[in-house]
Amino acid sequence: MRGLQWIKLWIWQDERGQGMVEYALIIALIAIVVIVALTPAGNMIKQLFDNIVATLTPAG
């Protein structure tokens, strides 16, 4: 029984993967912010290029 208690204590105190998980969460948060910020900008850029194409296309 004593060995089982040591294994439980070792598992709860092992924090080697904690840093990697924190970095993954930060990267995911940054990705979400970038996607949310660039979606309206992408629509505005598309509209700008559509206007340029419409202006350059000869009316025929």
CHARMM internal coordinates of N, CA and C (Angstrom, degrees):
IC EDIT
DIST 1 N 1 CA 1.4651
DIST 1 CA 1 C 1.5131
ANGL 1 N 1 CA 1 C 110.86
DIST 1 C 2 N 1.3100
ANGL 1 CA 1 C 2 N 116.40
DIHE 1 N 1 CA 1 C 2 N -32.70
DIST 2 N 2 CA 1.4599
ANGL 1 C 2 N 2 CA 120.10
DIHE 1 CA 1 C 2 N 2 CA -178.58
DIST 2 CA 2 C 1.5363
ANGL 2 N 2 CA 2 C 110.93
DIHE 1 C 2 N 2 CA 2 C -64.36
DIST 2 C 3 N 1.3193
ANGL 2 CA 2 C 3 N 117.68
DIHE 2 N 2 CA 2 C 3 N -37.15
DIST 3 N 3 CA 1.4551
ANGL 2 C 3 N 3 CA 121.13
DIHE 2 CA 2 C 3 N 3 CA 178.55
DIST 3 CA 3 C 1.5176
ANGL 3 N 3 CA 3 C 111.73
DIHE 2 C 3 N 3 CA 3 C -64.29
DIST 3 C 4 N 1.3253
ANGL 3 CA 3 C 4 N 117.46
DIHE 3 N 3 CA 3 C 4 N -38.39
DIST 4 N 4 CA 1.4545
ANGL 3 C 4 N 4 CA 122.10
DIHE 3 CA 3 C 4 N 4 CA 179.11
DIST 4 CA 4 C 1.5235
ANGL 4 N 4 CA 4 C 110.64
DIHE 3 C 4 N 4 CA 4 C -64.64
DIST 4 C 5 N 1.3073
ANGL 4 CA 4 C 5 N 117.83
DIHE 4 N 4 CA 4 C 5 N -39.89
DIST 5 N 5 CA 1.4538
ANGL 4 C 5 N 5 CA 121.25
DIHE 4 CA 4 C 5 N 5 CA 178.11
DIST 5 CA 5 C 1.5300
ANGL 5 N 5 CA 5 C 110.38
DIHE 4 C 5 N 5 CA 5 C -64.24
DIST 5 C 6 N 1.3219
ANGL 5 CA 5 C 6 N 117.39
DIHE 5 N 5 CA 5 C 6 N -38.19
DIST 6 N 6 CA 1.4648
ANGL 5 C 6 N 6 CA 121.47
DIHE 5 CA 5 C 6 N 6 CA 179.52
DIST 6 CA 6 C 1.5317
ANGL 6 N 6 CA 6 C 110.36
DIHE 5 C 6 N 6 CA 6 C -65.32
DIST 6 C 7 N 1.3376
ANGL 6 CA 6 C 7 N 116.58
DIHE 6 N 6 CA 6 C 7 N -39.98
DIST 7 N 7 CA 1.4652
ANGL 6 C 7 N 7 CA 120.53
DIHE 6 CA 6 C 7 N 7 CA 179.34
DIST 7 CA 7 C 1.5276
ANGL 7 N 7 CA 7 C 109.80
DIHE 6 C 7 N 7 CA 7 C -65.44
DIST 7 C 8 N 1.3193
ANGL 7 CA 7 C 8 N 118.35
DIHE 7 N 7 CA 7 C 8 N -43.72
DIST 8 N 8 CA 1.4657
ANGL 7 C 8 N 8 CA 121.13
DIHE 7 CA 7 C 8 N 8 CA 178.14
DIST 8 CA 8 C 1.5245
ANGL 8 N 8 CA 8 C 110.49
DIHE 7 C 8 N 8 CA 8 C -61.44
DIST 8 C 9 N 1.3133
ANGL 8 CA 8 C 9 N 117.55
DIHE 8 N 8 CA 8 C 9 N -43.04
DIST 9 N 9 CA 1.4563
ANGL 8 C 9 N 9 CA 121.83
DIHE 8 CA 8 C 9 N 9 CA 179.30
DIST 9 CA 9 C 1.5248
ANGL 9 N 9 CA 9 C 110.12
DIHE 8 C 9 N 9 CA 9 C -64.18
DIST 9 C 10 N 1.3256
ANGL 9 CA 9 C 10 N 117.88
DIHE 9 N 9 CA 9 C 10 N -40.48
DIST 10 N 10 CA 1.4622
ANGL 9 C 10 N 10 CA 122.31
DIHE 9 CA 9 C 10 N 10 CA -179.88
DIST 10 CA 10 C 1.5298
ANGL 10 N 10 CA 10 C 110.77
DIHE 9 C 10 N 10 CA 10 C -65.96
DIST 10 C 11 N 1.3192
ANGL 10 CA 10 C 11 N 117.66
DIHE 10 N 10 CA 10 C 11 N -40.31
DIST 11 N 11 CA 1.4645
ANGL 10 C 11 N 11 CA 121.30
DIHE 10 CA 10 C 11 N 11 CA -179.73
DIST 11 CA 11 C 1.5265
ANGL 11 N 11 CA 11 C 110.16
DIHE 10 C 11 N 11 CA 11 C -66.42
DIST 11 C 12 N 1.3138
ANGL 11 CA 11 C 12 N 118.32
DIHE 11 N 11 CA 11 C 12 N -42.68
DIST 12 N 12 CA 1.4592
ANGL 11 C 12 N 12 CA 120.86
DIHE 11 CA 11 C 12 N 12 CA -177.40
DIST 12 CA 12 C 1.5265
ANGL 12 N 12 CA 12 C 111.92
DIHE 11 C 12 N 12 CA 12 C -71.66
DIST 12 C 13 N 1.3208
ANGL 12 CA 12 C 13 N 117.99
DIHE 12 N 12 CA 12 C 13 N -26.19
DIST 13 N 13 CA 1.4567
ANGL 12 C 13 N 13 CA 120.50
DIHE 12 CA 12 C 13 N 13 CA -177.94
DIST 13 CA 13 C 1.5249
ANGL 13 N 13 CA 13 C 112.75
DIHE 12 C 13 N 13 CA 13 C -95.15
DIST 13 C 14 N 1.3092
ANGL 13 CA 13 C 14 N 118.66
DIHE 13 N 13 CA 13 C 14 N -8.63
DIST 14 N 14 CA 1.4592
ANGL 13 C 14 N 14 CA 122.17
DIHE 13 CA 13 C 14 N 14 CA -179.07
DIST 14 CA 14 C 1.5218
ANGL 14 N 14 CA 14 C 109.05
DIHE 13 C 14 N 14 CA 14 C -77.57
DIST 14 C 15 N 1.3347
ANGL 14 CA 14 C 15 N 117.21
DIHE 14 N 14 CA 14 C 15 N 111.91
DIST 15 N 15 CA 1.4621
ANGL 14 C 15 N 15 CA 122.07
DIHE 14 CA 14 C 15 N 15 CA -176.74
DIST 15 CA 15 C 1.5223
ANGL 15 N 15 CA 15 C 111.07
DIHE 14 C 15 N 15 CA 15 C -119.43
DIST 15 C 16 N 1.3083
ANGL 15 CA 15 C 16 N 118.52
DIHE 15 N 15 CA 15 C 16 N 25.74
DIST 16 N 16 CA 1.4619
ANGL 15 C 16 N 16 CA 120.94
DIHE 15 CA 15 C 16 N 16 CA -176.90
DIST 16 CA 16 C 1.5298
ANGL 16 N 16 CA 16 C 111.85
DIHE 15 C 16 N 16 CA 16 C -65.30
DIST 16 C 17 N 1.3182
ANGL 16 CA 16 C 17 N 119.06
DIHE 16 N 16 CA 16 C 17 N -36.08
DIST 17 N 17 CA 1.4547
ANGL 16 C 17 N 17 CA 121.72
DIHE 16 CA 16 C 17 N 17 CA -178.22
DIST 17 CA 17 C 1.5187
ANGL 17 N 17 CA 17 C 114.04
DIHE 16 C 17 N 17 CA 17 C -86.83
DIST 17 C 18 N 1.3186
ANGL 17 CA 17 C 18 N 116.95
DIHE 17 N 17 CA 17 C 18 N -3.45
DIST 18 N 18 CA 1.4613
ANGL 17 C 18 N 18 CA 120.73
DIHE 17 CA 17 C 18 N 18 CA -175.78
DIST 18 CA 18 C 1.5270
ANGL 18 N 18 CA 18 C 111.48
DIHE 17 C 18 N 18 CA 18 C -63.87
DIST 18 C 19 N 1.3100
ANGL 18 CA 18 C 19 N 118.19
DIHE 18 N 18 CA 18 C 19 N -42.25
DIST 19 N 19 CA 1.4600
ANGL 18 C 19 N 19 CA 121.11
DIHE 18 CA 18 C 19 N 19 CA -178.97
DIST 19 CA 19 C 1.5163
ANGL 19 N 19 CA 19 C 111.77
DIHE 18 C 19 N 19 CA 19 C -62.65
DIST 19 C 20 N 1.3167
ANGL 19 CA 19 C 20 N 116.84
DIHE 19 N 19 CA 19 C 20 N -41.59
DIST 20 N 20 CA 1.4598
ANGL 19 C 20 N 20 CA 120.98
DIHE 19 CA 19 C 20 N 20 CA -179.67
DIST 20 CA 20 C 1.5272
ANGL 20 N 20 CA 20 C 110.70
DIHE 19 C 20 N 20 CA 20 C -65.19
DIST 20 C 21 N 1.2994
ANGL 20 CA 20 C 21 N 117.22
DIHE 20 N 20 CA 20 C 21 N -39.13
DIST 21 N 21 CA 1.4680
ANGL 20 C 21 N 21 CA 120.77
DIHE 20 CA 20 C 21 N 21 CA 178.61
DIST 21 CA 21 C 1.5238
ANGL 21 N 21 CA 21 C 109.87
DIHE 20 C 21 N 21 CA 21 C -65.65
DIST 21 C 22 N 1.3214
ANGL 21 CA 21 C 22 N 117.31
DIHE 21 N 21 CA 21 C 22 N -41.17
DIST 22 N 22 CA 1.4587
ANGL 21 C 22 N 22 CA 120.62
DIHE 21 CA 21 C 22 N 22 CA 178.59
DIST 22 CA 22 C 1.5287
ANGL 22 N 22 CA 22 C 110.82
DIHE 21 C 22 N 22 CA 22 C -62.45
DIST 22 C 23 N 1.3301
ANGL 22 CA 22 C 23 N 117.26
DIHE 22 N 22 CA 22 C 23 N -43.54
DIST 23 N 23 CA 1.4637
ANGL 22 C 23 N 23 CA 120.31
DIHE 22 CA 22 C 23 N 23 CA 177.77
DIST 23 CA 23 C 1.5236
ANGL 23 N 23 CA 23 C 110.83
DIHE 22 C 23 N 23 CA 23 C -62.94
DIST 23 C 24 N 1.3162
ANGL 23 CA 23 C 24 N 117.59
DIHE 23 N 23 CA 23 C 24 N -40.35
DIST 24 N 24 CA 1.4676
ANGL 23 C 24 N 24 CA 120.96
DIHE 23 CA 23 C 24 N 24 CA 178.92
DIST 24 CA 24 C 1.5249
ANGL 24 N 24 CA 24 C 110.81
DIHE 23 C 24 N 24 CA 24 C -63.09
DIST 24 C 25 N 1.3165
ANGL 24 CA 24 C 25 N 117.35
DIHE 24 N 24 CA 24 C 25 N -40.48
DIST 25 N 25 CA 1.4690
ANGL 24 C 25 N 25 CA 120.58
DIHE 24 CA 24 C 25 N 25 CA 178.31
DIST 25 CA 25 C 1.5255
ANGL 25 N 25 CA 25 C 111.34
DIHE 24 C 25 N 25 CA 25 C -66.19
DIST 25 C 26 N 1.3251
ANGL 25 CA 25 C 26 N 117.01
DIHE 25 N 25 CA 25 C 26 N -39.86
DIST 26 N 26 CA 1.4596
ANGL 25 C 26 N 26 CA 120.69
DIHE 25 CA 25 C 26 N 26 CA 178.49
DIST 26 CA 26 C 1.5262
ANGL 26 N 26 CA 26 C 110.37
DIHE 25 C 26 N 26 CA 26 C -64.40
DIST 26 C 27 N 1.3376
ANGL 26 CA 26 C 27 N 116.88
DIHE 26 N 26 CA 26 C 27 N -44.40
DIST 27 N 27 CA 1.4631
ANGL 26 C 27 N 27 CA 120.86
DIHE 26 CA 26 C 27 N 27 CA 179.27
DIST 27 CA 27 C 1.5250
ANGL 27 N 27 CA 27 C 110.67
DIHE 26 C 27 N 27 CA 27 C -63.04
DIST 27 C 28 N 1.3216
ANGL 27 CA 27 C 28 N 117.06
DIHE 27 N 27 CA 27 C 28 N -41.06
DIST 28 N 28 CA 1.4678
ANGL 27 C 28 N 28 CA 120.46
DIHE 27 CA 27 C 28 N 28 CA 178.43
DIST 28 CA 28 C 1.5283
ANGL 28 N 28 CA 28 C 110.43
DIHE 27 C 28 N 28 CA 28 C -63.47
DIST 28 C 29 N 1.3149
ANGL 28 CA 28 C 29 N 117.31
DIHE 28 N 28 CA 28 C 29 N -41.75
DIST 29 N 29 CA 1.4622
ANGL 28 C 29 N 29 CA 120.62
DIHE 28 CA 28 C 29 N 29 CA 178.93
DIST 29 CA 29 C 1.5244
ANGL 29 N 29 CA 29 C 111.04
DIHE 28 C 29 N 29 CA 29 C -64.28
DIST 29 C 30 N 1.3251
ANGL 29 CA 29 C 30 N 117.25
DIHE 29 N 29 CA 29 C 30 N -43.25
DIST 30 N 30 CA 1.4592
ANGL 29 C 30 N 30 CA 120.90
DIHE 29 CA 29 C 30 N 30 CA 177.78
DIST 30 CA 30 C 1.5337
ANGL 30 N 30 CA 30 C 110.51
DIHE 29 C 30 N 30 CA 30 C -61.90
DIST 30 C 31 N 1.3293
ANGL 30 CA 30 C 31 N 116.86
DIHE 30 N 30 CA 30 C 31 N -41.95
DIST 31 N 31 CA 1.4675
ANGL 30 C 31 N 31 CA 120.42
DIHE 30 CA 30 C 31 N 31 CA 179.39
DIST 31 CA 31 C 1.5271
ANGL 31 N 31 CA 31 C 110.94
DIHE 30 C 31 N 31 CA 31 C -61.64
DIST 31 C 32 N 1.3112
ANGL 31 CA 31 C 32 N 117.30
DIHE 31 N 31 CA 31 C 32 N -42.15
DIST 32 N 32 CA 1.4679
ANGL 31 C 32 N 32 CA 120.97
DIHE 31 CA 31 C 32 N 32 CA 179.40
DIST 32 CA 32 C 1.5213
ANGL 32 N 32 CA 32 C 110.37
DIHE 31 C 32 N 32 CA 32 C -63.64
DIST 32 C 33 N 1.3348
ANGL 32 CA 32 C 33 N 116.97
DIHE 32 N 32 CA 32 C 33 N -43.67
DIST 33 N 33 CA 1.4685
ANGL 32 C 33 N 33 CA 120.81
DIHE 32 CA 32 C 33 N 33 CA 179.54
DIST 33 CA 33 C 1.5247
ANGL 33 N 33 CA 33 C 110.49
DIHE 32 C 33 N 33 CA 33 C -63.01
DIST 33 C 34 N 1.3181
ANGL 33 CA 33 C 34 N 117.54
DIHE 33 N 33 CA 33 C 34 N -41.91
DIST 34 N 34 CA 1.4693
ANGL 33 C 34 N 34 CA 121.04
DIHE 33 CA 33 C 34 N 34 CA -179.96
DIST 34 CA 34 C 1.5254
ANGL 34 N 34 CA 34 C 110.57
DIHE 33 C 34 N 34 CA 34 C -64.92
DIST 34 C 35 N 1.3136
ANGL 34 CA 34 C 35 N 117.45
DIHE 34 N 34 CA 34 C 35 N -43.68
DIST 35 N 35 CA 1.4664
ANGL 34 C 35 N 35 CA 120.77
DIHE 34 CA 34 C 35 N 35 CA 179.49
DIST 35 CA 35 C 1.5250
ANGL 35 N 35 CA 35 C 110.81
DIHE 34 C 35 N 35 CA 35 C -62.43
DIST 35 C 36 N 1.3197
ANGL 35 CA 35 C 36 N 116.36
DIHE 35 N 35 CA 35 C 36 N -44.82
DIST 36 N 36 CA 1.4685
ANGL 35 C 36 N 36 CA 120.18
DIHE 35 CA 35 C 36 N 36 CA -179.94
DIST 36 CA 36 C 1.5286
ANGL 36 N 36 CA 36 C 110.52
DIHE 35 C 36 N 36 CA 36 C -65.06
DIST 36 C 37 N 1.3218
ANGL 36 CA 36 C 37 N 117.56
DIHE 36 N 36 CA 36 C 37 N -37.70
DIST 37 N 37 CA 1.4638
ANGL 36 C 37 N 37 CA 120.62
DIHE 36 CA 36 C 37 N 37 CA -177.85
DIST 37 CA 37 C 1.5268
ANGL 37 N 37 CA 37 C 111.56
DIHE 36 C 37 N 37 CA 37 C -74.54
DIST 37 C 38 N 1.3180
ANGL 37 CA 37 C 38 N 118.22
DIHE 37 N 37 CA 37 C 38 N -36.00
DIST 38 N 38 CA 1.4606
ANGL 37 C 38 N 38 CA 120.59
DIHE 37 CA 37 C 38 N 38 CA -174.48
DIST 38 CA 38 C 1.5236
ANGL 38 N 38 CA 38 C 114.35
DIHE 37 C 38 N 38 CA 38 C -86.00
DIST 38 C 39 N 1.2953
ANGL 38 CA 38 C 39 N 118.63
DIHE 38 N 38 CA 38 C 39 N -16.73
DIST 39 N 39 CA 1.4605
ANGL 38 C 39 N 39 CA 120.48
DIHE 38 CA 38 C 39 N 39 CA -179.78
DIST 39 CA 39 C 1.5346
ANGL 39 N 39 CA 39 C 111.73
DIHE 38 C 39 N 39 CA 39 C -61.14
DIST 39 C 40 N 1.3198
ANGL 39 CA 39 C 40 N 120.20
DIHE 39 N 39 CA 39 C 40 N -50.59
DIST 40 N 40 CA 1.4704
ANGL 39 C 40 N 40 CA 118.95
DIHE 39 CA 39 C 40 N 40 CA 176.78
DIST 40 CA 40 C 1.5302
ANGL 40 N 40 CA 40 C 111.90
DIHE 39 C 40 N 40 CA 40 C -65.31
DIST 40 C 41 N 1.3150
ANGL 40 CA 40 C 41 N 117.28
DIHE 40 N 40 CA 40 C 41 N -37.28
DIST 41 N 41 CA 1.4635
ANGL 40 C 41 N 41 CA 120.16
DIHE 40 CA 40 C 41 N 41 CA 178.95
DIST 41 CA 41 C 1.5209
ANGL 41 N 41 CA 41 C 110.49
DIHE 40 C 41 N 41 CA 41 C -63.99
DIST 41 C 42 N 1.3123
ANGL 41 CA 41 C 42 N 117.60
DIHE 41 N 41 CA 41 C 42 N -38.63
DIST 42 N 42 CA 1.4597
ANGL 41 C 42 N 42 CA 121.05
DIHE 41 CA 41 C 42 N 42 CA 177.74
DIST 42 CA 42 C 1.5084
ANGL 42 N 42 CA 42 C 112.04
DIHE 41 C 42 N 42 CA 42 C -63.12
DIST 42 C 43 N 1.3150
ANGL 42 CA 42 C 43 N 116.64
DIHE 42 N 42 CA 42 C 43 N -39.59
DIST 43 N 43 CA 1.4683
ANGL 42 C 43 N 43 CA 120.22
DIHE 42 CA 42 C 43 N 43 CA 177.70
DIST 43 CA 43 C 1.5234
ANGL 43 N 43 CA 43 C 110.89
DIHE 42 C 43 N 43 CA 43 C -65.93
DIST 43 C 44 N 1.3363
ANGL 43 CA 43 C 44 N 117.37
DIHE 43 N 43 CA 43 C 44 N -39.53
DIST 44 N 44 CA 1.4656
ANGL 43 C 44 N 44 CA 120.55
DIHE 43 CA 43 C 44 N 44 CA 178.85
DIST 44 CA 44 C 1.5300
ANGL 44 N 44 CA 44 C 110.82
DIHE 43 C 44 N 44 CA 44 C -66.71
DIST 44 C 45 N 1.3211
ANGL 44 CA 44 C 45 N 117.45
DIHE 44 N 44 CA 44 C 45 N -40.14
DIST 45 N 45 CA 1.4627
ANGL 44 C 45 N 45 CA 121.05
DIHE 44 CA 44 C 45 N 45 CA 178.64
DIST 45 CA 45 C 1.5231
ANGL 45 N 45 CA 45 C 110.65
DIHE 44 C 45 N 45 CA 45 C -65.35
DIST 45 C 46 N 1.3342
ANGL 45 CA 45 C 46 N 117.13
DIHE 45 N 45 CA 45 C 46 N -41.21
DIST 46 N 46 CA 1.4601
ANGL 45 C 46 N 46 CA 120.49
DIHE 45 CA 45 C 46 N 46 CA 177.28
DIST 46 CA 46 C 1.5278
ANGL 46 N 46 CA 46 C 110.85
DIHE 45 C 46 N 46 CA 46 C -61.31
DIST 46 C 47 N 1.3070
ANGL 46 CA 46 C 47 N 116.48
DIHE 46 N 46 CA 46 C 47 N -43.23
DIST 47 N 47 CA 1.4618
ANGL 46 C 47 N 47 CA 120.55
DIHE 46 CA 46 C 47 N 47 CA 179.26
DIST 47 CA 47 C 1.5282
ANGL 47 N 47 CA 47 C 110.41
DIHE 46 C 47 N 47 CA 47 C -64.00
DIST 47 C 48 N 1.3173
ANGL 47 CA 47 C 48 N 117.98
DIHE 47 N 47 CA 47 C 48 N -39.34
DIST 48 N 48 CA 1.4597
ANGL 47 C 48 N 48 CA 121.83
DIHE 47 CA 47 C 48 N 48 CA 178.15
DIST 48 CA 48 C 1.5269
ANGL 48 N 48 CA 48 C 110.70
DIHE 47 C 48 N 48 CA 48 C -61.36
DIST 48 C 49 N 1.3261
ANGL 48 CA 48 C 49 N 117.63
DIHE 48 N 48 CA 48 C 49 N -46.40
DIST 49 N 49 CA 1.4588
ANGL 48 C 49 N 49 CA 120.96
DIHE 48 CA 48 C 49 N 49 CA 179.60
DIST 49 CA 49 C 1.5344
ANGL 49 N 49 CA 49 C 111.33
DIHE 48 C 49 N 49 CA 49 C -67.65
DIST 49 C 50 N 1.3155
ANGL 49 CA 49 C 50 N 117.35
DIHE 49 N 49 CA 49 C 50 N -36.11
DIST 50 N 50 CA 1.4671
ANGL 49 C 50 N 50 CA 120.03
DIHE 49 CA 49 C 50 N 50 CA 176.04
DIST 50 CA 50 C 1.5323
ANGL 50 N 50 CA 50 C 110.65
DIHE 49 C 50 N 50 CA 50 C -61.82
DIST 50 C 51 N 1.3334
ANGL 50 CA 50 C 51 N 116.39
DIHE 50 N 50 CA 50 C 51 N -40.21
DIST 51 N 51 CA 1.4648
ANGL 50 C 51 N 51 CA 120.31
DIHE 50 CA 50 C 51 N 51 CA 177.94
DIST 51 CA 51 C 1.5282
ANGL 51 N 51 CA 51 C 110.84
DIHE 50 C 51 N 51 CA 51 C -66.01
DIST 51 C 52 N 1.3281
ANGL 51 CA 51 C 52 N 117.53
DIHE 51 N 51 CA 51 C 52 N -40.23
DIST 52 N 52 CA 1.4688
ANGL 51 C 52 N 52 CA 121.19
DIHE 51 CA 51 C 52 N 52 CA 178.48
DIST 52 CA 52 C 1.5245
ANGL 52 N 52 CA 52 C 110.24
DIHE 51 C 52 N 52 CA 52 C -62.93
DIST 52 C 53 N 1.3313
ANGL 52 CA 52 C 53 N 116.56
DIHE 52 N 52 CA 52 C 53 N -45.75
DIST 53 N 53 CA 1.4721
ANGL 52 C 53 N 53 CA 120.80
DIHE 52 CA 52 C 53 N 53 CA 179.64
DIST 53 CA 53 C 1.5164
ANGL 53 N 53 CA 53 C 110.11
DIHE 52 C 53 N 53 CA 53 C -62.54
DIST 53 C 54 N 1.3217
ANGL 53 CA 53 C 54 N 117.52
DIHE 53 N 53 CA 53 C 54 N -42.64
DIST 54 N 54 CA 1.4595
ANGL 53 C 54 N 54 CA 120.51
DIHE 53 CA 53 C 54 N 54 CA -179.55
DIST 54 CA 54 C 1.5266
ANGL 54 N 54 CA 54 C 110.49
DIHE 53 C 54 N 54 CA 54 C -64.89
DIST 54 C 55 N 1.3203
ANGL 54 CA 54 C 55 N 117.39
DIHE 54 N 54 CA 54 C 55 N -34.53
DIST 55 N 55 CA 1.4612
ANGL 54 C 55 N 55 CA 120.78
DIHE 54 CA 54 C 55 N 55 CA 179.75
DIST 55 CA 55 C 1.5185
ANGL 55 N 55 CA 55 C 110.92
DIHE 54 C 55 N 55 CA 55 C -72.50
DIST 55 C 56 N 1.3172
ANGL 55 CA 55 C 56 N 118.09
DIHE 55 N 55 CA 55 C 56 N -38.42
DIST 56 N 56 CA 1.4485
ANGL 55 C 56 N 56 CA 122.25
DIHE 55 CA 55 C 56 N 56 CA -176.62
DIST 56 CA 56 C 1.5290
ANGL 56 N 56 CA 56 C 113.52
DIHE 55 C 56 N 56 CA 56 C -81.66
DIST 56 C 57 N 1.3098
ANGL 56 CA 56 C 57 N 116.82
DIHE 56 N 56 CA 56 C 57 N -20.37
DIST 57 N 57 CA 1.4610
ANGL 56 C 57 N 57 CA 120.52
DIHE 56 CA 56 C 57 N 57 CA 179.88
DIST 57 CA 57 C 1.5203
ANGL 57 N 57 CA 57 C 109.69
DIHE 56 C 57 N 57 CA 57 C -76.42
DIST 57 C 58 N 1.3223
ANGL 57 CA 57 C 58 N 117.70
DIHE 57 N 57 CA 57 C 58 N 126.26
DIST 58 N 58 CA 1.4839
ANGL 57 C 58 N 58 CA 118.99
DIHE 57 CA 57 C 58 N 58 CA -179.40
DIST 58 CA 58 C 1.5333
ANGL 58 N 58 CA 58 C 110.61
DIHE 57 C 58 N 58 CA 58 C -67.45
DIST 58 C 59 N 1.2871
ANGL 58 CA 58 C 59 N 115.28
DIHE 58 N 58 CA 58 C 59 N 140.01
DIST 59 N 59 CA 1.4624
ANGL 58 C 59 N 59 CA 120.46
DIHE 58 CA 58 C 59 N 59 CA 178.51
DIST 59 CA 59 C 1.5345
ANGL 59 N 59 CA 59 C 107.62
DIHE 58 C 59 N 59 CA 59 C -75.06
DIST 59 C 60 N 1.2878
ANGL 59 CA 59 C 60 N 115.51
DIHE 59 N 59 CA 59 C 60 N 119.45
DIST 60 N 60 CA 1.4538
ANGL 59 C 60 N 60 CA 116.19
DIHE 59 CA 59 C 60 N 60 CA -176.76
DIST 60 CA 60 C 1.4336
ANGL 60 N 60 CA 60 C 111.82
DIHE 59 C 60 N 60 CA 60 C -149.11
END
COOR INIT
IC SEED 1 N 1 CA 1 C
IC BUILD
